[in-house]
Amino acid sequence: MVLRNVVVTLTAAGVMFLVACDPGDPPPAGAGAAGGAGGSAEPGCPAPSGGPTVHSGDVSDNETWTAEGSPHVVSFPVRLRPGVTLTIEPCAEVLLEEDTGISAMDEGAELKAEGTEARPITFRGSEGARWNDVHVAWPGKATLRHVTLEGGGGDRFHANAALSAYGGSVTPAAPVLLVDHVTVRGSLGAGVLLLRASAFAEGSTDLVITESGSEEHPYPLELGEQALGSIPVGVYTGNRRDEILIQDEGANQTSGLQQDTTLRDRGVPYHFGDWRDARFNIGGGGEGAPLTTLTIEPGVTIRFEPGNFMQIEHFTGDFAASGALRALGTPEKPIVFTSAAEAPAPGDWGGLWFGGIPRDENVLENVIVEYAGYDCGCILLSCNDLTTFNGAVIFSQAPSSAFIQGSTFRHVAGHGVTRGWNGTAGPDFVSGNTFEDVSGCEQTRPWVEGQPCPDPKPPCPEG
């Protein structure tokens, strides 16, 4: 006789039972968990019996808010003083009254709220109150694991966010905030705000922001350019506007992205700017500035507010650009630069402007640029009979190669590619790319150094 998947049970009366089990059945009670004799899943949270515990004002010495002392009621804003660590235990519940929050903003101040999957930590309003936020500012730090924050966002100076962080406005961005399996739900405005060159710390993952947003701050996540590469894997849907807002903020007392960054597909579009004439600058700008490279991965969409531009070097002139753009899409997952208008139209935004001498590091493949051609306010060089120089892509200096390939320019008020330089006749950007509904030239004709323009200047095409 062969017995498979059998559990032998001996009762107090000395009777032995043989029970056959299907391989997919869980082990019977008392048989022990797989992976170790007598093992079991992590226990959940027991009902606390030592609370409530009331907290208010500055925390001047290290403290631990225990699960047993829950709920922990914050009746007045709590600030961690220099060198102080506030530890919040797994299973602890924090209830915050209206206009209160917890902040870590000083040297050595650190908030540690580290729950587990079975023993999470919660922050919510006391009796449904709209509380402010958990706020951390460099050199303070915060680590949140398996934490839920509900009903925050009462501080209008922090974009009505439930979780906010500030850096020192210098690069590299300050890694002030680590989130690991954190959920922000029901924030009045943004779920999470990162400004002044702050960033998520390495190891951040599984951030969920949902049921959040107001008319003024409808986005789940608002951040400055320096934080872009730190955005964790997560879920950013179910909010008033399911897009990640990129602020025109800068650092180091100048505008623009100033550290090498990779922009990844996080499941929702990026939205640049919340005011007309904002500029998404890559590079600190100007002659002698170090090179900053923005790499964009397949599937990313960036939507630009009307009147906005992306500038890969802000300044024009005969010097090496301080920025480079590597936008590497695929036919199945192109990278899209488009308008954020409710009813997109040609000329909504300004397109991609390459100032300075474009770097050889630039590569654009399988990219779509649409609804561009907003007034650039520029007068460039051309051997075409032109009145405007607006375009989906604008060059003021000649690049060394046609680094835009397999891409589409469509619904453009102006030119597909404005080649506005005095130099070589090429490179040619028509071959290998597609142009649809472009009101001007597919590409304009530059001045060729040492050669006069035809007289009269030809219209498009070059003739």
TAWODA-V465421 format. One record per pair of residues at least 24 apart in sequence whose ideal C-beta (glycine too) atoms are under 8 Angstrom apart, sorted by the first residue. I is the first residue (numbers start at 1). J is the second residue. D is the distance in Angstrom with one decimal. If there is no record, write none. Layout:
I|J|D + I|J|D
This chain:
7|31|5.8 + 41|118|6.9 + 42|116|6.4 + 42|117|7.5 + 42|118|4.2 + 42|119|6.8 + 43|118|6.9 + 43|119|7.8 + 44|118|5.4 + 44|119|6.7 + 45|90|7.6 + 45|91|3.7 + 45|118|7.9 + 45|119|5.5 + 45|120|7.8 + 46|91|7.4 + 48|91|7.8 + 48|93|7.6 + 52|95|7.7 + 59|84|5.4 + 59|86|5.7 + 60|84|6.5 + 62|86|7.6 + 62|87|7.5 + 63|87|7.2 + 64|88|7.7 + 64|89|6.4 + 65|89|6.5 + 65|92|5.3 + 65|94|7.0 + 66|92|6.5 + 67|91|3.6 + 67|92|5.0 + 67|119|7.7 + 70|94|8.0 + 71|95|4.7 + 71|126|8.0 + 73|97|7.1 + 73|126|5.9 + 74|100|4.7 + 74|101|7.5 + 74|102|6.7 + 74|126|7.8 + 74|131|7.6 + 75|100|6.8 + 76|100|6.2 + 77|101|5.6 + 77|102|7.7 + 77|103|7.1 + 77|132|7.3 + 78|102|4.7 + 78|103|7.2 + 79|103|4.9 + 79|104|7.8 + 79|105|7.0 + 80|104|4.6 + 80|105|7.8 + 80|106|6.9 + 80|109|4.0 + 80|110|7.2 + 80|111|6.6 + 80|140|7.0 + 81|106|6.2 + 81|109|6.7 + 82|106|4.1 + 82|107|5.0 + 82|108|5.4 + 82|109|6.1 + 83|107|7.1 + 83|108|3.8 + 83|109|7.1 + 84|108|7.2 + 84|109|5.6 + 84|110|7.7 + 85|109|7.8 + 85|110|4.8 + 85|111|7.8 + 85|112|6.2 + 86|110|7.5 + 86|111|5.3 + 86|112|7.1 + 87|112|4.8 + 87|113|7.9 + 87|114|8.0 + 88|112|6.9 + 88|113|4.0 + 88|114|7.8 + 88|121|5.6 + 89|121|7.7 + 90|114|7.1 + 90|115|4.4 + 90|116|5.4 + 90|119|3.7 + 90|120|7.3 + 90|121|6.5 + 90|146|7.6 + 91|115|7.1 + 91|119|4.7 + 91|120|7.5 + 91|121|7.2 + 92|121|5.3 + 92|122|8.0 + 93|121|7.6 + 93|122|5.2 + 93|124|7.7 + 94|121|7.4 + 94|122|6.9 + 94|123|4.7 + 94|124|7.6 + 95|124|6.3 + 95|125|7.1 + 95|126|3.9 + 95|127|8.0 + 96|123|6.6 + 96|124|7.4 + 96|125|6.0 + 96|126|6.1 + 96|129|6.9 + 96|131|3.5 + 96|132|7.5 + 96|152|7.7 + 97|125|7.6 + 97|126|4.8 + 97|129|5.3 + 97|131|6.8 + 98|125|7.4 + 98|129|4.2 + 98|130|6.0 + 98|131|6.6 + 98|154|6.7 + 99|131|7.5 + 99|132|6.2 + 99|154|6.0 + 100|131|5.6 + 100|132|6.2 + 101|131|6.2 + 101|132|3.6 + 101|133|4.9 + 101|134|6.3 + 101|135|6.0 + 101|152|7.6 + 101|154|7.8 + 101|155|6.9 + 102|134|5.2 + 102|135|7.4 + 103|134|7.6 + 103|135|4.3 + 103|136|7.0 + 103|137|7.4 + 103|140|7.6 + 104|135|7.7 + 104|136|4.8 + 104|137|7.5 + 104|140|3.5 + 104|141|6.5 + 104|142|5.8 + 105|135|7.2 + 105|136|7.1 + 105|137|4.1 + 105|140|4.8 + 106|139|7.2 + 106|140|5.9 + 107|139|4.8 + 107|140|7.8 + 108|139|7.4 + 109|139|7.9 + 109|140|4.3 + 109|141|7.5 + 110|140|6.8 + 110|141|4.7 + 110|142|7.0 + 110|143|7.4 + 111|136|6.8 + 111|140|7.9 + 111|141|7.5 + 111|142|4.3 + 111|143|7.2 + 111|144|7.8 + 112|142|7.8 + 112|143|5.1 + 113|142|7.7 + 113|143|7.2 + 113|144|5.1 + 113|145|7.3 + 113|147|5.3 + 114|143|6.3 + 114|144|7.6 + 114|145|4.3 + 114|146|7.4 + 115|145|6.0 + 115|146|3.7 + 115|147|6.0 + 116|145|7.6 + 116|146|5.5 + 117|146|5.9 + 117|181|7.2 + 119|146|7.5 + 120|146|4.6 + 120|147|6.7 + 120|148|6.3 + 121|146|6.7 + 121|147|4.8 + 121|148|7.5 + 122|147|7.4 + 122|148|4.9 + 122|149|7.9 + 122|150|7.1 + 123|147|7.0 + 123|148|7.1 + 123|149|4.6 + 123|150|7.0 + 123|152|7.2 + 124|148|7.8 + 124|149|7.6 + 124|150|4.3 + 124|151|5.6 + 125|150|7.3 + 125|151|4.3 + 125|152|7.6 + 130|154|4.6 + 130|188|6.3 + 132|158|7.4 + 133|158|5.5 + 133|161|5.7 + 133|162|5.4 + 133|163|6.1 + 133|164|5.1 + 134|162|7.2 + 134|163|5.3 + 134|164|7.5 + 135|164|4.9 + 135|165|7.4 + 135|166|7.9 + 136|164|7.6 + 136|165|5.0 + 136|166|7.7 + 136|176|5.0 + 136|177|5.7 + 137|165|7.0 + 137|166|4.1 + 137|167|7.7 + 137|176|7.0 + 137|196|7.9 + 137|198|7.8 + 138|166|6.7 + 138|167|4.8 + 138|168|5.0 + 138|174|3.9 + 138|176|5.1 + 138|196|8.0 + 138|198|6.5 + 139|168|7.9 + 139|174|7.7 + 140|176|6.7 + 141|176|5.7 + 141|177|7.6 + 141|178|7.9 + 141|201|7.8 + 142|176|6.9 + 142|177|5.4 + 142|178|7.2 + 143|178|4.6 + 143|180|8.0 + 143|201|7.7 + 144|177|7.7 + 144|178|6.9 + 144|179|5.2 + 144|180|7.1 + 144|182|5.0 + 145|178|7.9 + 145|179|8.0 + 145|180|4.3 + 145|181|6.3 + 145|182|7.5 + 146|180|7.2 + 146|181|4.8 + 146|182|7.6 + 147|179|7.9 + 147|181|7.8 + 147|182|5.0 + 147|183|7.5 + 148|182|7.5 + 148|183|4.6 + 148|184|7.9 + 148|185|6.7 + 149|182|7.4 + 149|183|7.2 + 149|184|5.0 + 149|185|7.2 + 149|187|7.7 + 150|185|4.9 + 150|186|5.4 + 151|185|7.7 + 151|186|4.9 + 151|187|7.7 + 152|184|7.6 + 152|186|7.9 + 152|187|5.4 + 152|188|7.3 + 153|187|4.0 + 153|188|3.2 + 153|189|5.0 + 153|190|7.6 + 153|212|7.4 + 154|188|6.5 + 156|189|7.9 + 158|193|5.7 + 159|189|5.1 + 159|190|4.6 + 159|193|4.6 + 159|217|4.8 + 159|222|5.5 + 160|187|6.8 + 160|188|4.2 + 160|189|2.6 + 160|190|6.7 + 160|214|6.1 + 160|216|7.4 + 160|217|5.3 + 161|187|6.0 + 161|189|5.7 + 161|190|4.3 + 161|191|6.4 + 161|192|6.0 + 161|193|3.9 + 161|217|7.5 + 161|222|7.2 + 162|187|4.0 + 162|188|8.0 + 162|191|6.1 + 162|192|7.5 + 162|212|7.5 + 163|191|6.9 + 163|192|4.7 + 163|193|7.4 + 164|192|7.2 + 164|193|4.2 + 164|194|7.6 + 164|195|7.9 + 165|192|7.8 + 165|193|7.1 + 165|194|4.9 + 165|195|7.6 + 165|198|4.3 + 166|195|5.7 + 166|196|4.4 + 166|198|5.5 + 167|194|7.9 + 167|195|7.6 + 167|196|4.7 + 167|197|4.0 + 167|198|3.5 + 167|199|7.1 + 167|226|7.5 + 168|196|6.8 + 168|197|6.5 + 169|196|4.6 + 169|197|5.2 + 169|251|5.5 + 169|252|7.5 + 169|253|7.8 + 170|197|6.0 + 170|251|5.7 + 170|252|5.5 + 171|197|6.1 + 171|226|6.0 + 171|251|5.1 + 171|252|6.0 + 171|258|4.9 + 171|259|4.7 + 172|226|7.8 + 172|259|5.5 + 173|197|4.7 + 173|198|6.2 + 173|199|3.8 + 173|226|4.0 + 173|227|5.9 + 173|230|7.0 + 173|251|7.7 + 173|259|6.7 + 174|198|5.3 + 174|199|6.6 + 175|199|5.4 + 175|200|7.0 + 175|201|3.8 + 175|202|6.5 + 175|230|7.3 + 176|201|7.2 + 177|201|6.2 + 177|204|7.5 + 178|202|7.9 + 178|203|5.9 + 178|204|5.4 + 179|204|4.9 + 179|205|7.7 + 179|206|8.0 + 179|207|5.0 + 179|232|6.5 + 180|204|6.5 + 180|205|5.7 + 180|206|6.5 + 181|205|7.4 + 181|206|4.6 + 182|206|7.4 + 182|207|5.4 + 182|208|7.2 + 183|207|8.0 + 183|208|4.3 + 183|209|7.8 + 183|210|7.4 + 184|208|7.1 + 184|209|4.7 + 184|210|7.6 + 184|212|6.5 + 184|220|7.8 + 185|209|8.0 + 185|210|5.7 + 185|211|5.2 + 185|212|7.1 + 186|211|4.9 + 186|212|6.3 + 187|212|3.9 + 187|213|7.5 + 188|212|7.7 + 188|214|5.8 + 188|217|7.9 + 189|213|6.6 + 189|214|4.9 + 189|216|6.7 + 189|217|3.2 + 190|217|4.8 + 190|219|5.7 + 190|220|6.7 + 190|221|6.5 + 190|222|4.5 + 190|245|7.6 + 191|220|4.6 + 191|221|6.3 + 191|239|7.2 + 192|220|7.3 + 192|221|5.2 + 192|222|7.6 + 192|223|7.9 + 193|221|8.0 + 193|222|5.0 + 193|223|7.3 + 194|221|7.9 + 194|222|7.5 + 194|223|4.1 + 194|224|6.7 + 194|227|4.5 + 195|222|7.7 + 195|223|7.0 + 195|224|5.2 + 195|247|6.7 + 195|249|6.4 + 196|224|7.0 + 196|249|7.5 + 197|224|6.4 + 197|226|4.4 + 197|227|7.7 + 197|249|7.7 + 197|251|4.3 + 198|224|7.7 + 198|226|7.8 + 198|227|6.3 + 199|226|6.5 + 199|227|4.4 + 199|229|7.7 + 199|230|4.0 + 200|227|6.9 + 200|230|4.0 + 200|231|6.8 + 200|232|5.8 + 201|230|7.6 + 202|230|7.9 + 204|230|6.8 + 204|232|4.1 + 205|232|4.9 + 205|233|5.5 + 205|234|7.6 + 206|232|6.9 + 206|233|6.3 + 206|234|5.9 + 207|232|4.9 + 207|233|7.7 + 207|234|3.7 + 207|235|7.8 + 207|236|8.0 + 208|234|5.7 + 208|235|4.6 + 208|236|8.0 + 209|234|7.3 + 209|235|7.4 + 209|236|5.5 + 209|239|6.5 + 210|235|6.9 + 210|237|6.8 + 210|238|4.0 + 210|239|6.3 + 211|238|5.8 + 211|239|6.9 + 212|239|4.9 + 212|240|7.1 + 213|239|4.5 + 213|240|2.9 + 213|241|6.0 + 214|240|6.7 + 215|240|7.7 + 219|243|5.7 + 219|244|6.5 + 219|245|4.2 + 219|271|6.7 + 220|244|7.1 + 220|268|7.8 + 221|245|7.0 + 222|247|6.4 + 223|247|6.6 + 224|249|3.5 + 224|250|7.6 + 224|251|7.6 + 225|249|6.1 + 225|250|7.2 + 225|251|7.9 + 225|256|6.8 + 225|257|4.1 + 225|258|7.9 + 225|261|7.6 + 225|280|7.3 + 226|251|5.5 + 226|257|6.8 + 226|258|7.0 + 226|259|6.0 + 226|261|7.7 + 228|257|7.3 + 228|261|5.1 + 228|263|5.4 + 229|259|7.9 + 229|260|7.9 + 229|261|4.0 + 229|262|5.2 + 229|263|7.1 + 229|264|7.9 + 231|264|7.0 + 231|266|5.7 + 233|266|7.2 + 234|266|6.9 + 235|267|7.0 + 236|266|6.3 + 236|267|6.3 + 236|268|4.8 + 237|267|7.0 + 237|268|6.5 + 241|271|7.7 + 242|268|4.8 + 242|269|8.0 + 243|268|5.6 + 243|269|4.9 + 243|270|6.7 + 243|271|4.1 + 243|303|6.8 + 244|268|6.1 + 244|269|7.5 + 244|270|5.1 + 244|271|6.7 + 245|270|7.9 + 245|271|5.1 + 245|274|6.5 + 246|270|5.7 + 246|271|6.9 + 246|272|4.7 + 246|273|7.3 + 246|280|6.8 + 246|302|7.8 + 247|273|7.7 + 247|274|7.3 + 248|272|7.6 + 248|273|5.6 + 248|275|7.8 + 248|278|4.0 + 248|279|6.1 + 248|280|6.8 + 250|281|7.6 + 252|284|6.6 + 254|284|5.3 + 254|285|6.3 + 255|279|6.6 + 255|281|5.2 + 255|285|7.1 + 255|314|6.8 + 256|280|8.0 + 256|281|3.1 + 256|282|6.4 + 256|283|5.8 + 256|284|5.9 + 256|285|6.1 + 256|292|7.5 + 256|311|7.9 + 256|314|6.5 + 256|323|7.3 + 257|281|6.7 + 257|282|5.2 + 257|283|7.2 + 257|292|5.8 + 257|294|6.0 + 257|323|7.4 + 258|283|7.1 + 258|284|4.9 + 258|292|5.5 + 259|292|6.4 + 260|292|6.2 + 260|293|5.0 + 260|294|7.8 + 260|295|7.8 + 261|292|7.8 + 261|293|7.8 + 261|294|5.5 + 261|295|7.2 + 262|294|8.0 + 262|295|4.6 + 262|296|7.7 + 262|297|6.6 + 263|294|6.5 + 263|295|7.0 + 263|296|4.7 + 263|297|6.7 + 263|300|5.7 + 263|302|8.0 + 264|297|5.1 + 264|300|7.2 + 265|297|5.9 + 265|298|7.0 + 265|299|3.9 + 265|300|5.2 + 265|333|7.6 + 269|301|4.2 + 269|302|7.0 + 269|303|5.3 + 270|300|6.8 + 270|301|6.9 + 270|302|4.7 + 270|303|7.0 + 271|302|7.8 + 271|303|5.0 + 271|305|7.6 + 271|340|5.6 + 272|302|5.8 + 272|303|7.0 + 272|304|5.1 + 272|305|6.7 + 272|308|6.0 + 272|310|7.5 + 272|340|7.6 + 273|304|6.6 + 273|305|4.2 + 273|308|4.6 + 273|340|8.0 + 274|305|6.6 + 275|305|7.0 + 276|305|6.5 + 276|306|6.1 + 276|307|3.8 + 276|308|7.3 + 277|307|5.0 + 277|308|7.0 + 278|305|6.5 + 278|307|7.8 + 278|308|4.9 + 279|308|6.9 + 279|309|5.4 + 279|310|7.8 + 279|311|5.5 + 279|314|6.8 + 280|304|7.5 + 280|308|6.9 + 280|309|7.1 + 280|310|4.5 + 280|311|7.0 + 281|311|4.8 + 281|313|7.8 + 281|314|4.8 + 281|323|7.0 + 282|310|7.4 + 282|311|7.0 + 282|312|4.9 + 282|313|7.2 + 282|322|7.9 + 282|323|3.2 + 282|324|7.1 + 282|325|6.1 + 283|312|7.1 + 283|313|5.3 + 283|314|7.2 + 283|321|6.5 + 283|322|3.2 + 283|323|3.0 + 283|324|7.9 + 284|322|5.5 + 285|313|6.5 + 285|314|4.1 + 285|315|5.4 + 285|322|5.6 + 286|314|7.8 + 286|315|5.4 + 286|319|7.9 + 286|322|6.7 + 287|315|7.9 + 287|317|6.9 + 287|319|4.0 + 287|320|7.8 + 287|356|8.0 + 288|319|7.7 + 289|322|3.7 + 290|322|6.8 + 291|320|7.9 + 291|321|8.0 + 291|322|6.3 + 291|323|7.3 + 291|324|6.3 + 291|359|6.6 + 291|361|7.3 + 292|322|6.3 + 292|323|5.3 + 292|324|7.4 + 293|323|7.5 + 293|324|4.5 + 293|325|7.7 + 293|326|6.3 + 293|361|5.9 + 294|323|7.2 + 294|324|7.4 + 294|325|5.5 + 294|326|7.1 + 295|326|4.4 + 295|327|7.9 + 295|328|7.3 + 296|325|7.5 + 296|326|7.0 + 296|327|4.4 + 296|328|7.1 + 296|329|7.9 + 296|335|5.3 + 297|328|7.1 + 297|335|8.0 + 298|328|6.8 + 298|329|4.9 + 298|330|4.8 + 298|332|7.8 + 298|333|3.8 + 298|334|7.4 + 298|335|6.7 + 298|366|7.5 + 299|329|7.5 + 299|333|4.0 + 299|334|7.9 + 299|335|7.4 + 300|329|8.0 + 300|335|5.3 + 300|336|7.5 + 301|335|7.5 + 301|336|4.3 + 301|338|6.6 + 302|336|7.3 + 302|337|5.5 + 302|338|7.4 + 303|338|5.5 + 303|339|6.6 + 303|340|3.9 + 304|337|7.1 + 304|338|7.2 + 304|339|6.3 + 304|340|5.8 + 304|348|7.5 + 304|349|4.0 + 304|350|7.8 + 305|340|5.1 + 305|349|7.1 + 306|339|6.9 + 306|340|7.4 + 306|341|5.6 + 306|348|4.8 + 306|349|6.0 + 306|374|7.1 + 307|349|6.7 + 307|350|7.2 + 307|374|5.8 + 308|349|5.1 + 308|350|6.5 + 308|374|7.9 + 309|349|6.9 + 309|350|3.6 + 309|351|6.8 + 309|352|7.9 + 309|353|5.5 + 309|374|7.6 + 309|376|7.7 + 310|337|6.9 + 310|350|7.9 + 310|351|7.4 + 310|352|5.1 + 310|353|7.0 + 311|353|4.6 + 311|355|6.1 + 312|352|6.7 + 312|353|7.0 + 312|354|5.0 + 312|355|7.0 + 312|358|7.3 + 312|362|7.1 + 313|354|6.7 + 313|355|3.7 + 313|356|4.2 + 313|358|8.0 + 314|355|5.9 + 315|355|5.3 + 315|356|6.4 + 316|355|4.7 + 316|356|6.8 + 316|396|4.2 + 316|397|7.4 + 317|355|7.6 + 317|356|6.2 + 317|396|8.0 + 317|397|7.8 + 318|357|6.8 + 318|397|6.7 + 319|356|5.4 + 319|357|6.5 + 320|356|6.1 + 320|357|5.3 + 320|359|6.7 + 321|354|6.9 + 321|355|6.2 + 321|356|3.5 + 321|357|6.0 + 321|358|5.8 + 321|359|5.4 + 322|356|6.9 + 323|359|7.7 + 324|358|8.0 + 324|359|4.3 + 324|361|3.9 + 324|362|5.2 + 325|352|7.4 + 325|362|5.6 + 325|363|7.9 + 325|364|6.8 + 326|361|6.7 + 326|362|7.0 + 326|363|5.0 + 326|364|8.0 + 327|363|7.3 + 327|364|4.8 + 327|365|7.2 + 327|367|5.2 + 328|363|6.4 + 328|365|5.4 + 328|366|7.5 + 329|365|6.2 + 329|366|3.5 + 329|367|5.7 + 330|366|5.5 + 331|366|5.8 + 331|406|7.5 + 333|366|7.9 + 334|366|4.7 + 334|367|6.4 + 334|368|5.3 + 334|408|7.9 + 335|366|6.9 + 335|367|4.9 + 335|368|7.2 + 336|367|7.6 + 336|368|4.6 + 336|370|7.3 + 337|367|7.0 + 337|368|7.0 + 337|369|4.8 + 337|370|7.3 + 337|372|7.4 + 338|368|7.3 + 338|369|7.9 + 338|370|5.1 + 338|371|5.8 + 339|370|7.2 + 339|371|3.8 + 339|372|8.0 + 341|371|7.5 + 344|370|7.5 + 344|371|4.6 + 344|411|7.4 + 345|371|6.4 + 345|411|7.6 + 346|371|5.9 + 346|372|7.8 + 346|373|5.7 + 346|411|4.8 + 346|412|5.8 + 346|413|3.9 + 346|437|7.1 + 346|439|6.7 + 347|371|7.4 + 347|372|7.4 + 347|373|4.4 + 347|374|5.4 + 347|375|7.8 + 347|390|7.2 + 347|412|7.9 + 347|413|3.2 + 347|414|7.2 + 348|372|7.5 + 348|374|6.4 + 349|374|5.3 + 350|374|4.3 + 350|375|7.8 + 350|376|5.9 + 350|390|7.5 + 351|390|7.7 + 351|391|5.8 + 351|392|4.5 + 351|393|5.9 + 351|394|6.4 + 351|412|7.7 + 352|392|7.0 + 352|393|4.9 + 352|394|7.2 + 353|393|8.0 + 353|394|4.7 + 353|396|7.9 + 354|393|7.2 + 354|394|6.8 + 354|395|5.0 + 354|396|7.2 + 354|397|7.6 + 354|399|7.1 + 355|396|5.9 + 355|397|7.8 + 356|396|7.8 + 356|397|6.3 + 357|397|4.6 + 357|398|7.6 + 357|399|7.8 + 358|395|6.8 + 358|397|6.7 + 358|398|8.0 + 358|399|4.0 + 358|400|7.6 + 358|403|7.7 + 360|400|5.9 + 360|401|7.3 + 362|399|7.0 + 362|403|4.9 + 363|403|5.4 + 364|403|6.3 + 364|404|4.4 + 364|405|7.3 + 364|407|6.0 + 365|404|7.9 + 365|405|5.5 + 365|406|5.3 + 365|407|7.0 + 366|406|4.9 + 366|407|6.5 + 367|404|7.1 + 367|406|7.9 + 367|407|4.2 + 367|408|7.6 + 368|407|6.9 + 368|408|4.9 + 368|410|7.1 + 369|393|6.7 + 369|407|7.2 + 369|408|7.4 + 369|409|5.2 + 369|410|7.8 + 369|412|7.6 + 370|408|7.7 + 370|409|7.5 + 370|410|4.9 + 370|411|5.0 + 370|412|7.5 + 371|411|5.1 + 371|412|7.6 + 372|409|7.9 + 372|412|5.4 + 372|413|7.6 + 372|414|7.5 + 373|412|4.7 + 373|413|3.3 + 373|414|3.6 + 373|415|7.7 + 373|439|7.3 + 373|440|7.9 + 374|413|7.5 + 378|420|7.5 + 380|418|6.5 + 380|420|2.6 + 380|421|7.5 + 381|420|5.3 + 381|421|6.0 + 381|422|5.0 + 381|446|6.3 + 381|447|4.6 + 382|418|7.8 + 382|419|7.6 + 382|420|6.1 + 382|444|4.9 + 382|445|6.2 + 382|446|6.7 + 382|447|7.2 + 382|457|7.8 + 383|445|4.4 + 383|446|6.9 + 383|447|5.8 + 383|448|7.6 + 383|453|3.8 + 383|454|6.6 + 383|457|5.8 + 383|458|7.5 + 383|462|7.8 + 384|441|6.2 + 384|444|5.1 + 384|445|5.0 + 384|457|5.9 + 384|458|6.4 + 384|459|6.5 + 384|460|6.0 + 384|462|7.1 + 385|456|6.7 + 385|457|4.2 + 385|458|6.6 + 385|459|5.1 + 386|440|7.6 + 386|441|7.9 + 386|444|6.6 + 388|414|6.1 + 388|440|7.5 + 389|414|7.5 + 389|415|7.4 + 389|418|5.1 + 389|420|5.8 + 389|444|7.6 + 390|414|3.2 + 390|415|6.9 + 390|418|7.4 + 390|440|7.6 + 391|415|4.0 + 391|416|6.6 + 391|417|6.2 + 391|418|3.7 + 391|440|7.2 + 391|444|7.7 + 392|416|5.5 + 392|417|7.0 + 392|438|7.7 + 393|417|4.8 + 393|418|7.0 + 393|429|7.5 + 394|418|4.5 + 394|420|6.6 + 395|419|5.5 + 395|420|6.1 + 395|421|6.2 + 396|420|5.5 + 396|421|6.4 + 397|421|5.3 + 397|423|7.5 + 398|423|4.1 + 398|424|5.4 + 398|427|7.8 + 398|446|6.9 + 399|427|6.4 + 400|427|7.7 + 401|427|5.6 + 402|426|7.4 + 402|427|3.9 + 402|428|5.8 + 402|429|5.3 + 402|431|7.3 + 402|432|7.2 + 404|429|5.7 + 404|433|6.3 + 405|432|4.6 + 405|433|6.8 + 406|432|6.4 + 406|433|7.2 + 407|433|5.0 + 407|434|7.3 + 408|433|7.0 + 408|434|4.5 + 408|435|7.8 + 408|436|6.7 + 409|433|6.8 + 409|434|7.2 + 409|435|5.2 + 409|436|7.3 + 409|438|6.1 + 409|442|7.8 + 410|434|7.7 + 410|435|7.4 + 410|436|3.9 + 410|437|5.5 + 410|438|7.4 + 411|436|7.3 + 411|437|4.9 + 412|437|7.0 + 412|438|4.6 + 412|439|6.6 + 412|440|7.4 + 413|439|5.5 + 414|438|7.8 + 414|439|6.4 + 414|440|4.8 + 415|440|3.9 + 415|441|4.6 + 415|442|7.4 + 415|443|6.8 + 415|444|5.5 + 415|460|7.9 + 416|440|7.5 + 416|441|6.9 + 416|442|4.6 + 416|443|5.8 + 417|442|7.2 + 417|443|4.1 + 417|444|7.2 + 418|443|7.8 + 418|444|5.2 + 419|443|5.8 + 419|444|5.2 + 419|445|7.0 + 419|446|4.4 + 420|444|6.9 + 420|446|6.8 + 421|446|4.9 + 421|447|7.1 + 422|446|6.9 + 422|447|4.2 + 422|448|7.9 + 422|449|5.7 + 423|447|7.5 + 423|448|7.4 + 423|449|5.4 + 424|448|6.9 + 424|449|7.5
